[in-house]
Amino acid sequence: MPHQKNQQQKPIILTIAGSDCSGGAGIQADIKAISATGGYACSVITALTAQNTQGVTAVHATPQAMIQAQLDAIFGDLAVTAVKVGMLGDSETIGTVAAALRKYRPAHLVVDPVMVTANGDMLLAEDAVNCLREELLPLADVITPNLPEAAALLGEAIPAHLAEVEALFAGLQQLDCKAILIKGGFLQQEARSPDWLLSGQQVRCFDTPRIMTNNTHGTGCTLSAALASFLGQGYPLDEAVERAKHYIDQAILAGSKVRIGHGRGPVEHFFTR
Protein backbone atom coordinates (compact mmCIF):
# COMPACT_ATOMS: atom_id res chain seq x y z
CA MET A 1 0.00 0.00 0.00
CA PRO A 2 1.51 3.39 -0.96
CA HIS A 3 2.21 5.96 1.73
CA GLN A 4 -0.39 8.68 2.10
CA LYS A 5 0.67 12.29 1.89
CA ASN A 6 1.22 14.26 5.08
CA GLN A 7 1.66 11.15 7.22
CA GLN A 8 3.67 11.86 10.34
CA GLN A 9 7.14 10.31 10.48
CA LYS A 10 8.08 8.95 13.89
CA PRO A 11 11.64 8.08 14.94
CA ILE A 12 12.01 4.29 14.87
CA ILE A 13 14.17 2.91 17.67
CA LEU A 14 15.33 -0.71 17.65
CA THR A 15 16.21 -2.54 20.85
CA ILE A 16 18.28 -5.73 20.62
CA ALA A 17 18.13 -7.48 23.98
CA GLY A 18 16.68 -10.27 26.11
CA SER A 19 13.07 -10.60 27.21
CA ASP A 20 12.04 -10.14 30.87
CA CYS A 21 8.73 -11.94 31.35
CA SER A 22 7.97 -9.85 34.46
CA GLY A 23 8.09 -6.64 32.41
CA GLY A 24 10.56 -4.69 34.52
CA ALA A 25 13.77 -4.95 32.51
CA GLY A 26 15.09 -6.07 29.14
CA ILE A 27 13.04 -5.73 25.96
CA GLN A 28 9.87 -4.91 27.89
CA ALA A 29 11.47 -2.01 29.77
CA ASP A 30 13.08 -0.78 26.55
CA ILE A 31 9.78 -0.73 24.66
CA LYS A 32 8.11 1.19 27.48
CA ALA A 33 10.94 3.73 27.74
CA ILE A 34 11.16 4.30 23.98
CA SER A 35 7.39 4.72 23.71
CA ALA A 36 7.24 7.05 26.72
CA THR A 37 9.96 9.29 25.30
CA GLY A 38 8.44 9.72 21.85
CA GLY A 39 9.93 6.93 19.74
CA TYR A 40 8.42 3.98 17.89
CA ALA A 41 9.85 0.83 19.46
CA CYS A 42 10.73 -2.35 17.60
CA SER A 43 12.76 -5.27 18.90
CA VAL A 44 15.07 -8.19 18.24
CA ILE A 45 14.90 -10.73 21.08
CA THR A 46 18.24 -12.40 21.82
CA ALA A 47 17.09 -14.55 24.75
CA LEU A 48 14.04 -15.53 26.77
CA THR A 49 14.47 -15.21 30.52
CA ALA A 50 12.28 -16.47 33.33
CA GLN A 51 12.63 -13.76 35.95
CA ASN A 52 10.73 -11.54 38.32
CA THR A 53 11.48 -8.93 40.96
CA GLN A 54 13.30 -11.59 43.02
CA GLY A 55 15.73 -12.89 40.43
CA VAL A 56 16.38 -14.91 37.27
CA THR A 57 15.48 -18.60 37.25
CA ALA A 58 16.06 -19.64 33.63
CA VAL A 59 17.56 -18.34 30.38
CA HIS A 60 16.96 -19.69 26.87
CA ALA A 61 19.15 -18.23 24.12
CA THR A 62 17.52 -17.41 20.79
CA PRO A 63 18.99 -19.47 17.91
CA GLN A 64 21.40 -17.46 15.75
CA ALA A 65 19.32 -17.99 12.61
CA MET A 66 16.30 -16.47 14.35
CA ILE A 67 18.30 -13.48 15.59
CA GLN A 68 19.53 -12.92 12.03
CA ALA A 69 16.01 -13.28 10.63
CA GLN A 70 14.69 -10.67 13.07
CA LEU A 71 17.49 -8.24 12.20
CA ASP A 72 16.90 -8.66 8.46
CA ALA A 73 13.13 -8.25 8.88
CA ILE A 74 13.52 -4.99 10.79
CA PHE A 75 16.21 -3.37 8.65
CA GLY A 76 14.64 -4.64 5.43
CA ASP A 77 11.48 -2.62 6.04
CA LEU A 78 11.77 -0.04 8.82
CA ALA A 79 13.84 3.15 8.64
CA VAL A 80 15.57 2.67 11.99
CA THR A 81 17.04 5.92 13.35
CA ALA A 82 18.75 4.52 16.45
CA VAL A 83 19.62 1.15 17.98
CA LYS A 84 20.04 0.13 21.61
CA VAL A 85 21.88 -3.14 22.30
CA GLY A 86 21.47 -4.86 25.65
CA MET A 87 21.83 -8.50 26.73
CA LEU A 88 23.62 -10.62 24.12
CA GLY A 89 24.79 -13.53 26.25
CA ASP A 90 27.67 -15.07 24.30
CA SER A 91 30.34 -14.35 21.70
CA GLU A 92 28.36 -15.97 18.87
CA THR A 93 25.40 -13.63 19.42
CA ILE A 94 27.74 -10.64 19.75
CA GLY A 95 29.28 -11.57 16.39
CA THR A 96 25.90 -11.95 14.69
CA VAL A 97 24.66 -8.59 15.97
CA ALA A 98 27.93 -6.77 15.23
CA ALA A 99 27.96 -8.07 11.64
CA ALA A 100 24.39 -6.86 11.10
CA LEU A 101 25.19 -3.43 12.52
CA ARG A 102 28.22 -3.14 10.23
CA LYS A 103 25.99 -4.10 7.30
CA TYR A 104 23.03 -1.84 8.03
CA ARG A 105 24.90 1.07 9.68
CA PRO A 106 22.23 2.74 11.84
CA ALA A 107 22.76 6.46 12.43
CA HIS A 108 22.99 6.06 16.22
CA LEU A 109 24.07 3.09 18.33
CA VAL A 110 23.86 2.81 22.12
CA VAL A 111 25.46 -0.29 23.66
CA ASP A 112 24.54 -1.27 27.20
CA PRO A 113 27.24 -3.89 27.92
CA VAL A 114 25.20 -6.26 30.09
CA MET A 115 27.95 -8.33 31.71
CA VAL A 116 27.53 -8.32 35.49
CA THR A 117 24.54 -8.93 37.78
CA ALA A 118 23.63 -6.64 40.67
CA ASN A 119 25.35 -9.20 42.92
CA GLY A 120 28.61 -8.99 40.97
CA ASP A 121 28.23 -12.32 39.13
CA MET A 122 29.57 -12.38 35.56
CA LEU A 123 26.97 -12.92 32.82
CA LEU A 124 29.54 -13.16 30.02
CA ALA A 125 32.49 -15.53 29.71
CA GLU A 126 35.92 -13.93 29.28
CA ASP A 127 36.00 -14.70 25.55
CA ALA A 128 32.61 -12.99 25.13
CA VAL A 129 33.83 -9.90 27.02
CA ASN A 130 36.79 -9.72 24.64
CA CYS A 131 34.46 -10.17 21.65
CA LEU A 132 32.22 -7.38 22.94
CA ARG A 133 35.21 -5.10 23.41
CA GLU A 134 36.65 -5.81 19.96
CA GLU A 135 33.56 -6.32 17.77
CA LEU A 136 30.80 -4.13 19.19
CA LEU A 137 32.25 -1.24 21.18
CA PRO A 138 34.03 0.32 18.17
CA LEU A 139 30.65 0.59 16.40
CA ALA A 140 28.92 2.41 19.27
CA ASP A 141 28.27 6.11 19.55
CA VAL A 142 28.05 5.65 23.32
CA ILE A 143 28.26 2.73 25.73
CA THR A 144 26.46 2.76 29.09
CA PRO A 145 28.20 0.47 31.61
CA ASN A 146 27.38 0.46 35.29
CA LEU A 147 30.34 0.50 37.66
CA PRO A 148 30.85 -3.31 37.78
CA GLU A 149 30.70 -3.42 33.97
CA ALA A 150 33.10 -0.50 33.58
CA ALA A 151 35.53 -2.29 35.89
CA ALA A 152 35.08 -5.59 34.00
CA LEU A 153 35.91 -3.91 30.68
CA LEU A 154 39.28 -2.96 32.17
CA GLY A 155 39.85 -6.09 34.26
CA GLU A 156 39.79 -4.00 37.45
CA ALA A 157 38.10 -4.38 40.83
CA ILE A 158 34.65 -2.85 41.25
CA PRO A 159 35.06 0.68 42.66
CA ALA A 160 33.39 1.38 45.98
CA HIS A 161 34.18 5.07 46.38
CA LEU A 162 34.14 8.16 44.18
CA ALA A 163 37.93 8.40 44.03
CA GLU A 164 38.12 4.80 42.78
CA VAL A 165 35.56 5.58 40.07
CA GLU A 166 37.56 8.56 38.87
CA ALA A 167 40.68 6.37 38.76
CA LEU A 168 38.98 4.29 36.05
CA PHE A 169 38.44 7.24 33.71
CA ALA A 170 41.87 7.20 32.05
CA GLY A 171 41.62 3.50 31.20
CA LEU A 172 38.06 3.80 29.92
CA GLN A 173 39.04 6.70 27.67
CA GLN A 174 41.50 4.35 25.95
CA LEU A 175 38.73 1.97 24.87
CA ASP A 176 37.90 1.96 21.17
CA CYS A 177 34.53 3.73 21.40
CA LYS A 178 33.37 7.29 20.88
CA ALA A 179 31.81 8.03 24.27
CA ILE A 180 31.06 6.30 27.58
CA LEU A 181 28.22 7.06 30.00
CA ILE A 182 29.13 5.48 33.35
CA LYS A 183 26.12 4.81 35.57
CA GLY A 184 27.00 5.54 39.20
CA GLY A 185 24.01 3.98 40.92
CA PHE A 186 26.16 1.28 42.53
CA LEU A 187 27.78 3.87 44.82
CA GLN A 188 25.17 3.07 47.45
CA GLN A 189 26.90 4.97 50.23
CA GLU A 190 26.56 8.25 48.36
CA ALA A 191 23.65 10.67 48.92
CA ARG A 192 23.88 11.66 45.27
CA SER A 193 23.36 9.67 42.06
CA PRO A 194 26.12 10.73 39.66
CA ASP A 195 26.58 9.53 36.09
CA TRP A 196 29.66 10.50 34.08
CA LEU A 197 29.87 11.12 30.34
CA LEU A 198 33.36 10.56 28.94
CA SER A 199 33.76 11.91 25.42
CA GLY A 200 37.29 12.22 24.08
CA GLN A 201 39.25 13.67 26.98
CA GLN A 202 36.22 15.52 28.35
CA VAL A 203 34.34 14.37 31.46
CA ARG A 204 30.91 15.72 32.36
CA CYS A 205 29.08 14.71 35.53
CA PHE A 206 25.28 14.47 35.58
CA ASP A 207 24.61 14.60 39.31
CA THR A 208 21.18 14.37 40.95
CA PRO A 209 19.94 13.50 44.46
CA ARG A 210 19.64 9.77 45.11
CA ILE A 211 16.05 8.53 45.33
CA MET A 212 15.87 6.13 48.25
CA THR A 213 13.86 3.15 46.99
CA ASN A 214 14.24 -0.56 46.43
CA ASN A 215 12.31 -0.29 43.14
CA THR A 216 15.22 -0.07 40.73
CA HIS A 217 14.75 -3.20 38.60
CA GLY A 218 15.50 -2.35 34.98
CA THR A 219 16.95 1.12 35.54
CA GLY A 220 19.99 0.48 33.34
CA CYS A 221 17.88 -0.89 30.49
CA THR A 222 15.48 2.03 30.79
CA LEU A 223 18.21 4.70 30.77
CA SER A 224 20.00 3.30 27.72
CA ALA A 225 16.73 2.86 25.80
CA ALA A 226 15.67 6.43 26.58
CA LEU A 227 19.10 7.65 25.47
CA ALA A 228 18.74 5.81 22.15
CA SER A 229 15.27 7.30 21.75
CA PHE A 230 16.48 10.86 22.25
CA LEU A 231 19.49 10.35 19.95
CA GLY A 232 17.12 8.97 17.32
CA GLN A 233 15.04 12.13 17.63
CA GLY A 234 18.06 14.23 16.70
CA TYR A 235 19.29 15.52 20.05
CA PRO A 236 23.07 15.93 20.41
CA LEU A 237 24.73 13.50 22.82
CA ASP A 238 25.02 15.85 25.82
CA GLU A 239 21.38 16.90 25.60
CA ALA A 240 20.21 13.34 24.94
CA VAL A 241 22.03 12.18 28.09
CA GLU A 242 20.56 15.05 30.10
CA ARG A 243 17.04 14.21 28.93
CA ALA A 244 17.51 10.47 29.53
CA LYS A 245 18.88 11.13 33.02
CA HIS A 246 15.88 13.33 33.85
CA TYR A 247 13.52 10.68 32.49
CA ILE A 248 14.99 7.82 34.54
CA ASP A 249 15.06 9.95 37.71
CA GLN A 250 11.36 10.74 37.32
CA ALA A 251 10.55 7.11 36.48
CA ILE A 252 12.37 5.93 39.63
CA LEU A 253 10.59 8.55 41.74
CA ALA A 254 7.17 7.52 40.41
CA GLY A 255 8.04 3.84 40.73
CA SER A 256 9.02 4.30 44.37
CA LYS A 257 5.33 4.86 45.15
CA VAL A 258 4.13 1.65 43.47
CA ARG A 259 4.42 -1.93 44.70
CA ILE A 260 5.00 -4.57 42.01
CA GLY A 261 6.10 -8.03 43.16
CA HIS A 262 7.85 -9.04 46.36
CA GLY A 263 11.43 -8.07 45.54
CA ARG A 264 13.20 -5.24 43.75
CA GLY A 265 10.32 -3.62 41.90
CA PRO A 266 10.42 -1.81 38.53
CA VAL A 267 10.32 1.89 37.75
CA GLU A 268 7.17 3.63 36.45
CA HIS A 269 7.88 4.25 32.77
CA PHE A 270 4.65 6.10 32.03
CA PHE A 271 4.67 8.63 34.85
CA THR A 272 2.71 11.85 34.28
CA ARG A 273 5.25 14.21 32.74
Backbone hydrogen bonds in HBPLUS format (Angstrom, degrees):
<---DONOR---> <-ACCEPTOR-->    atom                        ^
c    i                          cat <-CA-CA->   ^        H-A-AA   ^      H-
h    n   atom  resd res      DA  || num        DHA   H-A  angle D-A-AA Bond
n    s   type  num  typ     dist DA aas  dist angle  dist       angle   num
A0040-TYR N   A0011-PRO O   2.78 MM  29  5.99 157.7  1.83 164.0 167.7     1
A0081-THR N   A0012-ILE O   2.80 MM  69  5.50 162.6  1.83 149.9 155.5     2
A0013-ILE N   A0040-TYR O   2.81 MM  27  5.86 164.8  1.83 152.6 157.7     3
A0042-CYS N   A0013-ILE O   3.02 MM  29  6.29 151.0  2.10 155.4 156.2     4
A0014-LEU N   A0082-ALA O   2.95 MM  68  6.37 162.1  1.98 158.8 159.4     5
A0084-LYS N   A0014-LEU O   2.77 MM  70  6.21 158.9  1.81 162.1 169.0     6
A0015-THR N   A0042-CYS O   2.95 MM  27  6.38 159.4  2.00 150.5 154.9     7
A0044-VAL N   A0015-THR O   2.90 MM  29  6.33 150.2  1.99 155.3 158.9     8
A0016-ILE N   A0084-LYS O   2.79 MM  68  6.20 159.8  1.83 162.8 169.8     9
A0086-GLY N   A0016-ILE O   2.75 MM  70  6.02 169.9  1.76 160.7 159.9    10
A0017-ALA N   A0044-VAL O   3.09 MM  27  6.54 145.5  2.21 163.3 173.8    11
A0046-THR N   A0017-ALA O   2.83 MM  29  5.37 162.8  1.86 127.4 133.4    12
A0027-ILE N   A0018-GLY O   2.79 MM   9  5.81 159.9  1.83 152.6 158.4    13
A0019-SER N   A0047-ALA O   2.83 MM  28  6.15 165.6  1.85 158.5 160.8    14
A0049-THR N   A0019-SER O   3.19 MM  30  5.84 135.3  2.40 136.0 147.5    15
A0023-GLY N   A0020-ASP O   2.95 MM   3  5.50 161.3  1.98 118.8 125.0    16
A0029-ALA N   A0025-ALA O   3.25 MM   4  4.63 163.9  2.27 108.5 110.1    17
A0030-ASP N   A0026-GLY O   2.96 MM   4  6.22 161.8  1.99 156.7 162.8    18
A0031-ILE N   A0027-ILE O   2.88 MM   4  6.11 164.6  1.91 157.6 160.2    19
A0032-LYS N   A0028-GLN O   3.16 MM   4  6.36 161.7  2.19 146.2 151.0    20
A0033-ALA N   A0029-ALA O   2.90 MM   4  6.11 166.9  1.92 154.6 158.2    21
A0034-ILE N   A0030-ASP O   2.85 MM   4  6.00 170.0  1.86 159.8 162.4    22
A0035-SER N   A0031-ILE O   3.01 MM   4  6.03 162.1  2.04 144.6 150.1    23
A0036-ALA N   A0032-LYS O   2.84 MM   4  5.97 158.5  1.89 150.7 157.2    24
A0037-THR N   A0033-ALA O   3.06 MM   4  6.15 137.5  2.24 142.4 152.3    25
A0039-GLY N   A0034-ILE O   2.86 MM   5  5.14 155.9  1.91 160.8 152.7    26
A0038-GLY N   A0035-SER O   3.34 MM   3  5.43 168.5  2.35 106.6 108.5    27
A0062-THR N   A0046-THR O   2.96 MM  16  5.17 170.2  1.97 130.4 128.2    28
A0048-LEU N   A0060-HIS O   2.81 MM  12  5.09 166.4  1.83 149.3 151.6    29
A0060-HIS N   A0048-LEU O   2.75 MM  12  5.09 162.0  1.79 157.3 162.5    30
A0050-ALA N   A0058-ALA O   2.76 MM   8  4.95 164.8  1.78 142.6 145.6    31
A0057-THR N   A0050-ALA O   2.73 MM   7  5.50 173.2  1.73 169.4 171.9    32
A0052-ASN N   A0055-GLY O   3.04 MM   3  5.60 150.3  2.13 143.9 152.3    33
A0055-GLY N   A0052-ASN O   3.34 MM   3  5.60 159.9  2.39 108.0 113.2    34
A0264-ARG N   A0053-THR O   2.87 MM 211  4.94 142.1  2.01 144.2 132.4    35
A0066-MET N   A0063-PRO O   2.99 MM   3  5.38 126.5  2.28 106.5 120.1    36
A0067-ILE N   A0063-PRO O   3.05 MM   4  6.46 152.9  2.13 152.2 160.7    37
A0068-GLN N   A0064-GLN O   2.91 MM   4  6.16 166.6  1.93 155.7 158.9    38
A0069-ALA N   A0065-ALA O   2.93 MM   4  6.08 152.3  2.01 137.7 145.7    39
A0070-GLN N   A0066-MET O   2.98 MM   4  6.16 154.9  2.04 145.1 150.9    40
A0071-LEU N   A0067-ILE O   3.02 MM   4  6.30 163.9  2.04 152.9 157.1    41
A0072-ASP N   A0068-GLN O   2.93 MM   4  6.15 165.9  1.95 154.8 158.4    42
A0073-ALA N   A0069-ALA O   2.95 MM   4  6.06 151.4  2.04 141.7 149.8    43
A0074-ILE N   A0070-GLN O   3.00 MM   4  6.24 161.2  2.04 153.8 157.8    44
A0075-PHE N   A0071-LEU O   3.00 MM   4  6.16 169.4  2.01 160.8 159.9    45
A0076-GLY N   A0072-ASP O   2.84 MM   4  5.52 136.1  2.04 133.8 145.2    46
A0077-ASP N   A0074-ILE O   3.18 MM   3  5.68 163.0  2.21 113.1 118.4    47
A0078-LEU N   A0074-ILE O   2.81 MM   4  5.60 160.0  1.85 166.4 173.0    48
A0080-VAL N   A0078-LEU O   3.03 MM   2  5.64 127.1  2.32 105.7  90.5    49
A0083-VAL N   A0108-HIS O   2.89 MM  25  6.21 148.9  1.99 141.5 150.7    50
A0110-VAL N   A0083-VAL O   2.81 MM  27  6.15 167.8  1.82 163.9 168.0    51
A0085-VAL N   A0110-VAL O   2.82 MM  25  6.27 155.8  1.88 159.4 167.8    52
A0112-ASP N   A0085-VAL O   2.76 MM  27  5.88 172.6  1.77 170.3 171.8    53
A0094-ILE N   A0090-ASP O   3.06 MM   4  6.35 161.1  2.10 151.8 157.8    54
A0095-GLY N   A0091-SER O   2.92 MM   4  6.09 157.2  1.97 145.9 151.5    55
A0096-THR N   A0092-GLU O   3.01 MM   4  6.30 155.4  2.07 146.4 152.9    56
A0097-VAL N   A0093-THR O   2.96 MM   4  6.16 169.9  1.97 157.8 159.6    57
A0098-ALA N   A0094-ILE O   2.86 MM   4  5.95 164.4  1.89 151.9 157.0    58
A0099-ALA N   A0095-GLY O   2.99 MM   4  6.04 159.7  2.03 145.0 150.2    59
A0100-ALA N   A0096-THR O   3.17 MM   4  6.41 154.8  2.24 143.1 149.6    60
A0101-LEU N   A0097-VAL O   2.96 MM   4  6.22 156.2  2.01 152.1 158.8    61
A0102-ARG N   A0098-ALA O   2.94 MM   4  6.19 151.0  2.02 148.1 155.9    62
A0103-LYS N   A0099-ALA O   3.02 MM   4  6.21 145.4  2.14 139.4 149.0    63
A0104-TYR N   A0100-ALA O   2.84 MM   4  6.04 166.9  1.86 156.7 159.1    64
A0105-ARG N   A0101-LEU O   2.84 MM   4  5.33 145.8  1.96 133.8 142.4    65
A0141-ASP N   A0109-LEU O   2.86 MM  32  5.32 156.7  1.91 140.2 148.1    66
A0142-VAL N   A0109-LEU O   3.41 MM  33  6.88 152.3  2.49 158.2 161.2    67
A0111-VAL N   A0142-VAL O   3.04 MM  31  6.49 160.2  2.08 149.9 156.2    68
A0144-THR N   A0111-VAL O   2.91 MM  33  6.31 147.7  2.01 147.9 152.5    69
A0114-VAL N   A0112-ASP O   2.77 MM   2  5.80 122.1  2.11 119.7 102.9    70
A0123-LEU N   A0115-MET O   2.47 MM   8  4.82 171.3  1.48 151.3 148.8    71
A0117-THR N   A0121-ASP O   2.80 MM   4  5.19 160.4  1.83 148.7 155.0    72
A0120-GLY N   A0117-THR O   2.94 MM   3  5.16 163.6  1.97 110.9 115.6    73
A0128-ALA N   A0125-ALA O   2.97 MM   3  5.24 123.6  2.30 102.9 117.6    74
A0129-VAL N   A0125-ALA O   2.99 MM   4  6.38 150.5  2.07 153.2 162.5    75
A0130-ASN N   A0126-GLU O   3.04 MM   4  6.32 160.2  2.08 149.7 154.4    76
A0131-CYS N   A0127-ASP O   2.96 MM   4  6.17 149.4  2.06 137.0 145.9    77
A0132-LEU N   A0128-ALA O   2.82 MM   4  6.04 157.5  1.87 148.6 154.2    78
A0133-ARG N   A0129-VAL O   2.94 MM   4  6.17 161.3  1.98 149.1 154.1    79
A0134-GLU N   A0130-ASN O   2.94 MM   4  6.10 152.1  2.02 146.6 153.9    80
A0135-GLU N   A0131-CYS O   2.72 MM   4  5.54 162.9  1.75 152.1 157.4    81
A0136-LEU N   A0132-LEU O   3.12 MM   4  5.16 145.9  2.25 122.6 132.9    82
A0137-LEU N   A0132-LEU O   3.10 MM   5  6.38 161.8  2.14 169.9 172.3    83
A0139-LEU N   A0136-LEU O   2.97 MM   3  5.49 147.0  2.09 115.8 125.6    84
A0140-ALA N   A0137-LEU O   3.09 MM   3  5.29 149.3  2.19 109.2 118.0    85
A0143-ILE N   A0179-ALA O   3.05 MM  36  6.55 147.1  2.16 139.2 145.6    86
A0181-LEU N   A0143-ILE O   2.76 MM  38  6.08 173.2  1.76 171.4 173.6    87
A0183-LYS N   A0145-PRO O   2.94 MM  38  6.23 166.6  1.96 149.2 153.7    88
A0150-ALA N   A0146-ASN O   2.83 MM   4  6.05 157.0  1.88 158.2 165.6    89
A0151-ALA N   A0147-LEU O   2.98 MM   4  6.15 160.9  2.02 151.8 156.4    90
A0152-ALA N   A0148-PRO O   2.93 MM   4  6.12 152.1  2.01 140.0 148.1    91
A0153-LEU N   A0149-GLU O   2.97 MM   4  6.18 149.9  2.06 148.0 154.6    92
A0154-LEU N   A0151-ALA O   3.07 MM   3  5.32 138.0  2.25 102.2 113.8    93
A0155-GLY N   A0151-ALA O   2.90 MM   4  5.97 111.6  2.37 137.8 156.5    94
A0156-GLU N   A0151-ALA O   2.87 MM   5  4.85 166.9  1.89 143.0 141.4    95
A0155-GLY N   A0152-ALA O   3.17 MM   3  4.80 147.5  2.28  92.3 102.0    96
A0164-GLU N   A0161-HIS O   3.00 MM   3  5.34 123.9  2.32 105.3 119.5    97
A0165-VAL N   A0161-HIS O   3.07 MM   4  6.48 145.9  2.19 149.4 159.8    98
A0165-VAL N   A0162-LEU O   3.09 MM   3  5.06 121.1  2.45  94.7 109.7    99
A0166-GLU N   A0162-LEU O   3.02 MM   4  6.34 165.6  2.04 158.4 160.7   100
A0167-ALA N   A0163-ALA O   3.10 MM   4  6.28 135.4  2.31 134.4 146.0   101
A0168-LEU N   A0165-VAL O   2.92 MM   3  5.43 151.8  2.00 112.5 121.3   102
A0169-PHE N   A0166-GLU O   3.21 MM   3  5.39 150.1  2.31 103.1 111.4   103
A0172-LEU N   A0168-LEU O   3.02 MM   4  6.21 164.0  2.05 161.4 166.7   104
A0173-GLN N   A0169-PHE O   2.90 MM   4  6.10 150.7  1.99 154.3 162.2   105
A0174-GLN N   A0171-GLY O   3.09 MM   3  5.33 152.3  2.17 103.4 112.0   106
A0175-LEU N   A0172-LEU O   3.07 MM   3  5.41 160.8  2.11 109.6 115.7   107
A0177-CYS N   A0175-LEU O   2.90 MM   2  5.72 133.7  2.11 106.2  92.3   108
A0180-ILE N   A0198-LEU O   2.82 MM  18  5.02 154.4  1.89 143.2 151.8   109
A0198-LEU N   A0180-ILE O   2.70 MM  18  5.02 168.7  1.72 156.9 159.7   110
A0182-ILE N   A0196-TRP O   2.76 MM  14  5.10 157.1  1.81 156.3 156.0   111
A0196-TRP N   A0182-ILE O   2.98 MM  14  5.10 153.6  2.05 138.8 146.6   112
A0184-GLY N   A0194-PRO O   3.09 MM  10  5.29 122.6  2.44 135.9 151.2   113
A0187-LEU N   A0184-GLY O   3.10 MM   3  5.91 171.3  2.11 126.9 129.4   114
A0188-GLN N   A0186-PHE O   2.83 MM   2  5.33 132.1  2.06 106.9  92.1   115
A0190-GLU N   A0187-LEU O   3.08 MM   3  5.77 165.8  2.10 122.3 126.8   116
A0210-ARG N   A0191-ALA O   3.00 MM  19  5.61 166.4  2.02 139.7 136.9   117
A0193-SER N   A0208-THR O   2.63 MM  15  5.30 155.8  1.69 170.8 176.3   118
A0195-ASP N   A0206-PHE O   2.95 MM  11  5.13 148.2  2.06 129.7 139.9   119
A0206-PHE N   A0195-ASP O   2.73 MM  11  5.13 170.4  1.74 159.3 162.7   120
A0197-LEU N   A0204-ARG O   2.77 MM   7  5.13 168.6  1.78 157.3 160.2   121
A0204-ARG N   A0197-LEU O   2.94 MM   7  5.13 157.9  1.99 140.8 148.2   122
A0199-SER N   A0202-GLN O   2.98 MM   3  5.27 159.4  2.02 145.9 152.6   123
A0202-GLN N   A0199-SER O   2.98 MM   3  5.27 156.9  2.04 131.8 131.8   124
A0216-THR N   A0214-ASN O   3.03 MM   2  5.81 128.3  2.30 108.0  93.0   125
A0219-THR N   A0216-THR O   3.31 MM   3  5.59 153.3  2.39 134.3 128.2   126
A0217-HIS N   A0265-GLY O   2.90 MM  48  5.53 162.1  1.94 148.7 144.8   127
A0222-THR N   A0218-GLY O   2.98 MM   4  6.06 163.0  2.01 149.6 154.8   128
A0223-LEU N   A0219-THR O   2.92 MM   4  6.09 163.0  1.95 151.8 155.6   129
A0224-SER N   A0220-GLY O   3.14 MM   4  6.29 174.2  2.15 151.8 153.3   130
A0225-ALA N   A0221-CYS O   2.98 MM   4  6.11 154.9  2.05 149.2 156.6   131
A0226-ALA N   A0222-THR O   2.95 MM   4  6.09 160.6  1.99 149.6 155.0   132
A0227-LEU N   A0223-LEU O   2.91 MM   4  6.13 155.0  1.98 149.5 157.0   133
A0228-ALA N   A0224-SER O   3.01 MM   4  6.24 157.6  2.06 142.8 148.1   134
A0229-SER N   A0225-ALA O   2.94 MM   4  6.19 152.9  2.02 145.0 153.0   135
A0230-PHE N   A0226-ALA O   2.95 MM   4  6.25 159.5  1.99 153.0 157.0   136
A0231-LEU N   A0227-LEU O   2.94 MM   4  6.16 161.1  1.98 152.6 158.2   137
A0232-GLY N   A0228-ALA O   2.88 MM   4  5.99 155.4  1.94 145.8 152.9   138
A0233-GLN N   A0229-SER O   3.11 MM   4  6.35 123.0  2.45 134.3 148.5   139
A0233-GLN N   A0230-PHE O   3.13 MM   3  5.01 138.4  2.32  93.0 104.9   140
A0235-TYR N   A0230-PHE O   3.25 MM   5  5.87 160.9  2.29 156.7 151.0   141
A0234-GLY N   A0231-LEU O   2.99 MM   3  5.25 161.2  2.03 109.2 114.4   142
A0240-ALA N   A0236-PRO O   2.82 MM   4  5.96 159.5  1.86 161.3 168.0   143
A0241-VAL N   A0237-LEU O   2.87 MM   4  6.07 160.1  1.91 158.5 162.8   144
A0242-GLU N   A0238-ASP O   2.99 MM   4  6.23 160.7  2.03 145.7 151.4   145
A0243-ARG N   A0239-GLU O   2.89 MM   4  6.10 160.5  1.93 150.5 155.2   146
A0244-ALA N   A0240-ALA O   2.89 MM   4  6.05 158.8  1.93 146.3 152.8   147
A0245-LYS N   A0241-VAL O   2.80 MM   4  5.94 158.2  1.85 153.6 159.5   148
A0246-HIS N   A0242-GLU O   3.04 MM   4  6.24 158.2  2.09 143.7 149.4   149
A0247-TYR N   A0243-ARG O   2.91 MM   4  6.12 156.9  1.96 146.3 153.2   150
A0248-ILE N   A0244-ALA O   2.96 MM   4  6.21 167.0  1.97 153.5 155.5   151
A0249-ASP N   A0245-LYS O   3.04 MM   4  6.16 158.4  2.09 147.2 153.5   152
A0250-GLN N   A0246-HIS O   3.06 MM   4  6.25 161.0  2.10 149.7 154.2   153
A0251-ALA N   A0247-TYR O   2.90 MM   4  6.12 151.8  1.98 148.8 157.6   154
A0252-ILE N   A0248-ILE O   2.87 MM   4  6.02 153.9  1.93 148.3 154.3   155
A0253-LEU N   A0249-ASP O   2.97 MM   4  6.18 161.7  2.00 146.1 151.5   156
A0254-ALA N   A0250-GLN O   2.94 MM   4  6.12 165.8  1.96 147.7 151.2   157
A0255-GLY N   A0251-ALA O   2.89 MM   4  5.92 152.5  1.97 138.3 146.9   158
A0268-GLU N   A0251-ALA O   3.03 MM  17  4.85 172.0  2.03 133.3 130.7   159
A0256-SER N   A0252-ILE O   2.88 MM   4  6.03 131.4  2.12 144.8 156.7   160
A0256-SER N   A0253-LEU O   3.27 MM   3  5.24 135.7  2.48  93.7 105.4   161
A0257-LYS N   A0254-ALA O   3.23 MM   3  5.74 160.5  2.27 110.8 116.6   162
A0258-VAL N   A0255-GLY O   3.15 MM   3  5.25 168.0  2.16 111.2 113.4   163
